[in-house]
Amino acid sequence: MVSVSIMVIITAAIVFRYRSFDSTLLLKTLSYDIGFSVRQAQSYSLGVRQEEGGTFAFDAAYGVSFTPGSTQYSLFQYTNSTDPSAVPRYDNTGNHTAEDVEIFTLGRSYVIDEICYTTSGGETCDDGSSLTRLDISFRRPEYTALFYVEGSGGPSPSSIESASVRITSPTGNSYGEIEVGYAGQISVSLVEE
């Protein structure tokens, strides 16, 4: 009876640690996938991406759009027919035209928890209560990132120095953070709570 009890305790501990390890590994992989998607948008903008039908988009900007509380994010192509210098955004109003290149799903109950941006006044993070979207984009021939934050109290795009996205695991004990600096550098980190 004692041997069986010890085996049950050891087995329970191993299963619990495995689930934690599995969750951490998936969170890290998803964080790197998001970082790769941002790098892909930067690459599409610096080069020239061939569209369906064989045409080339020389003046298109590419970006990635994140919405807090969502399990999806979008890699998009942006054009503005009247103001090519407008900050690219995931918007189809007025002269803004954004088309999905690819929509990514996080899966397994992972969610975009918060969007953050940094200005000279410090970092601001929001879970969707006042900031509803973060767009990180790039325009040819520059490698620098352009940021657009939608929602009440959002700063002007030119004042944002960096932006980040936080995704959480279903267990809620850790989150992945993908930060993009103005100069186009991308960093991925995993934070255990």
N, C-alpha and C positions, 0 to 999 in steps of 0.2 A: 504494500500500500504506500509506503514511504517512497519507494523507488518510482512508482507511477506518478505520485504527486510532484516529485522533483522533475521528472521528464515533462510533465504538463507545464510547469512553471518555466522551464528552459525553452520549450517550444513556443509558448506564448511570448516570451521576451524576444525570441528570434523573429517571429512573425511581425511583431510590433516594430522592431528595428528595420525590417525589410521594407515595410510600407513607408516608413519615414525616408529611407534611402531612395526608394523608387520615386516618391513624390519630389524629393530634392533633385534627383537626376532629371526628371521630366521638366521641372521648373527651369533648371539651368539650360536644358536643350531648347525650350521655348524662348527663353531670353536671347540665346544666340541666334535663333531663327529670326526673331524680330530685328536684331541688329543686322543680320544679313539682308533682310528686306530693305532696311534703310540704306545699306551700302549698295544694293541693287538699284534703288531709285537714283542714287548719286551716280552710279555707273551709266545708267541709261541717259542721264542728263549730260554727262561729260562727253559720252560718245554720241553716236546717232543710231537710234533704234529703228529697225525696219518694221513697219507696220504691216498688218494684213493687206494683201493686194500689192505688195512690193514697193509702196511709197515710203519715203524717209521723212521723219519729223525732225527737221533741223532747229525749229524754234520752240519746240515743246519742252515744258518743264515736267519733272517727275517728282512725286512725293509719296509719303505714307501718311494716312489719316487714322487717328486713334480716338475712340469715344469711351469715356469712363463707364464702367458697368457692362461693357460689351464683351462678347466672346469672339469677336471678329475685328479685323482691321483691313484696310484697303491700300494697295499700291495703285496709284492713279497717275494719269497723264493729264496735264493742264495746259490749256491755251486761252489766250485772251485776244479777241479779234481787234480791239481798239487800243489797248494799253499793254504792250508786251512787257513793260517793266513792273506790272502789278504783282504783288506778292501772291505766289501760287497757293491755291486752296482747293479743298474738296467741295466745290460749290458749282451749281449750275444756274445761277441767277444773273440777269443782265448779260454782260459780255463774257462772263466766266464760263468756261466749259471744262469740266473734269470728267474723264472717262476711266472706268475701272480697267486696269491692266490685269490685276489679279486680286481676289479676295481670299484672305487667309483666315482659317478658323483655329482657335487655340485648342479646343477639345478638352475632354476629361474634366470638366467643371473649372478650368482655369479661366480667369477673368482679368480684364484690364481694370485695375483697381483705382489708380490715380494718374492724373497728368500733372506735370510740374514744369515750371519755367523759372529761369533765373534772370533777374535784371540787376542793375547797379544797387537796387534797394534790397536785394536778397532773394531767397527762393520762396516761391508760392506753389503750393500743391492743392489739388481739389479732386474730390471724388465724383464730380458731376453735378454737385448741387448748384454751383454758379458758373463753372467753366464746362462747356459741353463738348468741346472738340479741340484736338491739337493736330495740326498739320505740319509736318517737317518735309521740306521740299528743296530741290536743287534746280538751278537754271544754267543752261549752257552759256558760256564756257567756264563759269565759275564753279569751284568745288565747295564754296562756302554754303552753309545751311541757311535756309530761310524759314522762319517760324511764323505760324498764324494760329492764334488762340481765339476760339469763338466762345462767347458767353459774357455775362455781365461782369464788369470789372476787369476784363482782359486788357493787357497792355498793348501799346502799338507794336506792330511787328518789328520795327527798327530798334526798339529798346531791349529786345530779348537777346541775351548772351548765350544761353543754352536751354535745352528742354529735355525732359525725361519722361519715361513711361514706366509705371510700376504694374507688374502682374502678380497676382497672388495664387497660391496653391489652394486646393479644396480644404486642406487642413488648416490653413490660415496662420501657420507658425513661421512662414518665411515668404519672402517676395523677391522677384527678379526685377532689377532696375536697368533700363537701357537709356543711357544719356548720350545726347548728341550736342557737341559744342558748335559754336558759330563757325569755327574753321573747318568743320566737316568731320572732326574726329568722333568716333563712336566707341563708347565703353559699356561693357556689360558686367554687372556684379550681382551676386546673390547675397541677400541679407537674411540671416537667421534671427528670429525674435525669441 
